Amino acid sequence: MRLGLNLGYQTAWSSHTDQLALAREADRLGYSVVWVAEAYGSDSPTVLAWLAAQTSRIDVGSAIMQIPARTPAMTAMTAATLDLLSGGRFRLGLGVSGPQVSEGWHGVRFGKPLARTREYVEIVERALSRTNVAYDGEFYTLPLPDGPGKALRLTLHPVREHIPIYLAAVGPKNLELAGEIADGWLAVFYAPEFSAEHRAQLAAGRAKAGRELAGFDIVPTVPVVIGDDMASCGELVRSYAALYVGGMGSREQNFYNRLAVRMGYADAAREVQDLYLAKRHRDAAAAVPLEFVDRTSLLGPVERVARCQIPMKAANNTIETIAARKRREEVMLFTALLSRAQRSTQCCAAEPGPIEPKSVPAQRRTTTHCVLRAASRPGHETGNLHDDFLILKLAR
């Protein structure tokens, strides 16, 4: 597997200079990609352009660019520009966001997200192929009828013939869609024991497009916390899980809550949501089962984390995301140790101690892929509890 770095998005308590330092360190170590997110604060393309200008080898990717935030033509323009400026290092991650952000922030109805995503990706690909874009769909019509508009062609020539597209997907139908129309799947709360089921759904989509699953990127997000006691490490991830299972979306539409239900945690998912929507965030975090956290995270001493990576690798994942609550210097060390641990399931070189990050040899890009997200200030309390974590991603 390779390593990747997900910086998340900018917040009032995160430092863009620290995030740049992390991206540069990942680039130095030979990590494969740095991802950036967006919600209703900082946007991902601006940050990615800034990072691309100050790195040399590491790919830059959106995880995600929100579909309701831009027209598909604007997304194609942005993707082509980022690919040009980065020298062919851009990866386009897309997602529909959620009903609260889509309708409350962007003013776009959330209904029929799968059909909307299909049309969106088709237009993006058509534009990036530099053909005249004419489209007659349920959600998008180009050019508009009975007006002066005409079918236009992208004037910019992308560096590559094909810019890889990733879809953030949670439900079975969405996974099948990702397999059919995308090059990779951005997953969350991934448990290896469900990998066969997920791969079958993705493969069904690939079959519809007449393609095999081979070469398709599977990118699960896996929080990681290093420490002596697994349960204590899990306490940090509970807040992150509570935000998604309890607070991402409405009571009627929360895809992460439904995912927890499908994984066998129906009662706990209902309780976490009830508490979170009642603004009892600490109680919601406490209600997240430790077993759920442990199944979807890497927790405890480095030796245990190394052992737990084995089923992730056996599931043929291409990216595995790890989260740690650390200072910048500790994160840099942690990424270096993960880079070395990729070559040894015993993690014999990853014992804690005052090791300087620069003392760890850089890895070749072909063997590592890294994604990080910046940690919050120590002791920060907010409803956005997921900002307490740094997220790493491992890719095959």
RAPEJO-V516588 format. One record per residue. N is the residue number from 1. RES is the residue in three letters. OMEGA is omega in whole degrees, 0 to 359 (NA if undefined). Layout:
n={N & N}
res={RES & RES}
omega={OMEGA & OMEGA}
//
This chain:
n={1 & 2 & 3 & 4 & 5 & 6 & 7 & 8 & 9 & 10 & 11 & 12 & 13 & 14 & 15 & 16 & 17 & 18 & 19 & 20 & 21 & 22 & 23 & 24 & 25 & 26 & 27 & 28 & 29 & 30 & 31 & 32 & 33 & 34 & 35 & 36 & 37 & 38 & 39 & 40 & 41 & 42 & 43 & 44 & 45 & 46 & 47 & 48 & 49 & 50 & 51 & 52 & 53 & 54 & 55 & 56 & 57 & 58 & 59 & 60 & 61 & 62 & 63 & 64 & 65 & 66 & 67 & 68 & 69 & 70 & 71 & 72 & 73 & 74 & 75 & 76 & 77 & 78 & 79 & 80 & 81 & 82 & 83 & 84 & 85 & 86 & 87 & 88 & 89 & 90 & 91 & 92 & 93 & 94 & 95 & 96 & 97 & 98 & 99 & 100 & 101 & 102 & 103 & 104 & 105 & 106 & 107 & 108 & 109 & 110 & 111 & 112 & 113 & 114 & 115 & 116 & 117 & 118 & 119 & 120 & 121 & 122 & 123 & 124 & 125 & 126 & 127 & 128 & 129 & 130 & 131 & 132 & 133 & 134 & 135 & 136 & 137 & 138 & 139 & 140 & 141 & 142 & 143 & 144 & 145 & 146 & 147 & 148 & 149 & 150 & 151 & 152 & 153 & 154 & 155 & 156 & 157 & 158 & 159 & 160 & 161 & 162 & 163 & 164 & 165 & 166 & 167 & 168 & 169 & 170 & 171 & 172 & 173 & 174 & 175 & 176 & 177 & 178 & 179 & 180 & 181 & 182 & 183 & 184 & 185 & 186 & 187 & 188 & 189 & 190 & 191 & 192 & 193 & 194 & 195 & 196 & 197 & 198 & 199 & 200 & 201 & 202 & 203 & 204 & 205 & 206 & 207 & 208 & 209 & 210 & 211 & 212 & 213 & 214 & 215 & 216 & 217 & 218 & 219 & 220 & 221 & 222 & 223 & 224 & 225 & 226 & 227 & 228 & 229 & 230 & 231 & 232 & 233 & 234 & 235 & 236 & 237 & 238 & 239 & 240 & 241 & 242 & 243 & 244 & 245 & 246 & 247 & 248 & 249 & 250 & 251 & 252 & 253 & 254 & 255 & 256 & 257 & 258 & 259 & 260 & 261 & 262 & 263 & 264 & 265 & 266 & 267 & 268 & 269 & 270 & 271 & 272 & 273 & 274 & 275 & 276 & 277 & 278 & 279 & 280 & 281 & 282 & 283 & 284 & 285 & 286 & 287 & 288 & 289 & 290 & 291 & 292 & 293 & 294 & 295 & 296 & 297 & 298 & 299 & 300 & 301 & 302 & 303 & 304 & 305 & 306 & 307 & 308 & 309 & 310 & 311 & 312 & 313 & 314 & 315 & 316 & 317 & 318 & 319 & 320 & 321 & 322 & 323 & 324 & 325 & 326 & 327 & 328 & 329 & 330 & 331 & 332 & 333 & 334 & 335 & 336 & 337 & 338 & 339 & 340 & 341 & 342 & 343 & 344 & 345 & 346 & 347 & 348 & 349 & 350 & 351 & 352 & 353 & 354 & 355 & 356 & 357 & 358 & 359 & 360 & 361 & 362 & 363 & 364 & 365 & 366 & 367 & 368 & 369 & 370 & 371 & 372 & 373 & 374 & 375 & 376 & 377 & 378 & 379 & 380 & 381 & 382 & 383 & 384 & 385 & 386 & 387 & 388 & 389 & 390 & 391 & 392 & 393 & 394 & 395 & 396}
res={MET & ARG & LEU & GLY & LEU & ASN & LEU & GLY & TYR & GLN & THR & ALA & TRP & SER & SER & HIS & THR & ASP & GLN & LEU & ALA & LEU & ALA & ARG & GLU & ALA & ASP & ARG & LEU & GLY & TYR & SER & VAL & VAL & TRP & VAL & ALA & GLU & ALA & TYR & GLY & SER & ASP & SER & PRO & THR & VAL & LEU & ALA & TRP & LEU & ALA & ALA & GLN & THR & SER & ARG & ILE & ASP & VAL & GLY & SER & ALA & ILE & MET & GLN & ILE & PRO & ALA & ARG & THR & PRO & ALA & MET & THR & ALA & MET & THR & ALA & ALA & THR & LEU & ASP & LEU & LEU & SER & GLY & GLY & ARG & PHE & ARG & LEU & GLY & LEU & GLY & VAL & SER & GLY & PRO & GLN & VAL & SER & GLU & GLY & TRP & HIS & GLY & VAL & ARG & PHE & GLY & LYS & PRO & LEU & ALA & ARG & THR & ARG & GLU & TYR & VAL & GLU & ILE & VAL & GLU & ARG & ALA & LEU & SER & ARG & THR & ASN & VAL & ALA & TYR & ASP & GLY & GLU & PHE & TYR & THR & LEU & PRO & LEU & PRO & ASP & GLY & PRO & GLY & LYS & ALA & LEU & ARG & LEU & THR & LEU & HIS & PRO & VAL & ARG & GLU & HIS & ILE & PRO & ILE & TYR & LEU & ALA & ALA & VAL & GLY & PRO & LYS & ASN & LEU & GLU & LEU & ALA & GLY & GLU & ILE & ALA & ASP & GLY & TRP & LEU & ALA & VAL & PHE & TYR & ALA & PRO & GLU & PHE & SER & ALA & GLU & HIS & ARG & ALA & GLN & LEU & ALA & ALA & GLY & ARG & ALA & LYS & ALA & GLY & ARG & GLU & LEU & ALA & GLY & PHE & ASP & ILE & VAL & PRO & THR & VAL & PRO & VAL & VAL & ILE & GLY & ASP & ASP & MET & ALA & SER & CYS & GLY & GLU & LEU & VAL & ARG & SER & TYR & ALA & ALA & LEU & TYR & VAL & GLY & GLY & MET & GLY & SER & ARG & GLU & GLN & ASN & PHE & TYR & ASN & ARG & LEU & ALA & VAL & ARG & MET & GLY & TYR & ALA & ASP & ALA & ALA & ARG & GLU & VAL & GLN & ASP & LEU & TYR & LEU & ALA & LYS & ARG & HIS & ARG & ASP & ALA & ALA & ALA & ALA & VAL & PRO & LEU & GLU & PHE & VAL & ASP & ARG & THR & SER & LEU & LEU & GLY & PRO & VAL & GLU & ARG & VAL & ALA & ARG & CYS & GLN & ILE & PRO & MET & LYS & ALA & ALA & ASN & ASN & THR & ILE & GLU & THR & ILE & ALA & ALA & ARG & LYS & ARG & ARG & GLU & GLU & VAL & MET & LEU & PHE & THR & ALA & LEU & LEU & SER & ARG & ALA & GLN & ARG & SER & THR & GLN & CYS & CYS & ALA & ALA & GLU & PRO & GLY & PRO & ILE & GLU & PRO & LYS & SER & VAL & PRO & ALA & GLN & ARG & ARG & THR & THR & THR & HIS & CYS & VAL & LEU & ARG & ALA & ALA & SER & ARG & PRO & GLY & HIS & GLU & THR & GLY & ASN & LEU & HIS & ASP & ASP & PHE & LEU & ILE & LEU & LYS & LEU & ALA & ARG}
omega={174 & 181 & 176 & 185 & 178 & 183 & 182 & 178 & 182 & 177 & 180 & 183 & 176 & 183 & 179 & 177 & 175 & 180 & 177 & 179 & 178 & 180 & 179 & 179 & 177 & 177 & 180 & 182 & 179 & 178 & 192 & 187 & 171 & 181 & 176 & 183 & 172 & 176 & 173 & 176 & 177 & 176 & 184 & 185 & 180 & 180 & 181 & 177 & 179 & 179 & 181 & 181 & 186 & 173 & 185 & 186 & 188 & 175 & 176 & 184 & 176 & 178 & 16 & 160 & 186 & 180 & 180 & 184 & 186 & 170 & 178 & 178 & 178 & 177 & 178 & 178 & 181 & 180 & 180 & 180 & 179 & 179 & 178 & 184 & 182 & 182 & 178 & 183 & 187 & 173 & 185 & 174 & 184 & 175 & 183 & 186 & 180 & 184 & 182 & 180 & 182 & 184 & 184 & 184 & 184 & 179 & 180 & 179 & 185 & 186 & 178 & 184 & 181 & 179 & 178 & 180 & 180 & 181 & 182 & 181 & 179 & 180 & 178 & 181 & 179 & 179 & 181 & 177 & 178 & 168 & 176 & 186 & 172 & 185 & 179 & 183 & 179 & 185 & 184 & 175 & 181 & 349 & 177 & 181 & 174 & 178 & 183 & 184 & 176 & 180 & 184 & 179 & 177 & 183 & 181 & 177 & 177 & 180 & 183 & 177 & 181 & 174 & 184 & 181 & 178 & 176 & 169 & 186 & 180 & 184 & 182 & 180 & 179 & 176 & 179 & 178 & 178 & 178 & 184 & 192 & 185 & 178 & 181 & 182 & 175 & 186 & 177 & 183 & 186 & 175 & 186 & 183 & 177 & 187 & 180 & 179 & 180 & 182 & 178 & 179 & 177 & 181 & 178 & 177 & 178 & 181 & 178 & 180 & 180 & 183 & 177 & 178 & 179 & 181 & 178 & 182 & 173 & 193 & 179 & 174 & 185 & 178 & 177 & 174 & 181 & 178 & 183 & 187 & 183 & 183 & 178 & 176 & 181 & 179 & 180 & 182 & 181 & 180 & 177 & 180 & 181 & 179 & 183 & 183 & 184 & 192 & 181 & 183 & 180 & 177 & 183 & 184 & 174 & 186 & 180 & 176 & 179 & 178 & 178 & 177 & 180 & 179 & 176 & 183 & 185 & 183 & 181 & 180 & 178 & 180 & 179 & 180 & 179 & 182 & 183 & 180 & 174 & 179 & 174 & 190 & 179 & 179 & 178 & 179 & 180 & 182 & 177 & 182 & 178 & 179 & 178 & 180 & 183 & 181 & 185 & 183 & 171 & 191 & 171 & 180 & 183 & 179 & 179 & 178 & 179 & 179 & 183 & 176 & 184 & 178 & 175 & 179 & 181 & 179 & 178 & 176 & 175 & 175 & 179 & 187 & 185 & 183 & 180 & 177 & 189 & 168 & 184 & 182 & 180 & 180 & 178 & 177 & 183 & 179 & 178 & 179 & 177 & 179 & 178 & 182 & 178 & 182 & 181 & 179 & 178 & 179 & 185 & 181 & 188 & 178 & 181 & 180 & 184 & 180 & 178 & 179 & 183 & 180 & 180 & 183 & 177 & 179 & 175 & 181 & 182 & 182 & 181 & 176 & 188 & 174 & 181 & 169 & 189 & 178 & 179 & 176 & 179 & 176 & 181 & 179 & 181 & 174 & 179 & 189 & 181 & 179 & 175 & 188 & 168 & 182 & 175 & 175 & 176 & 180 & 180 & NA}
//
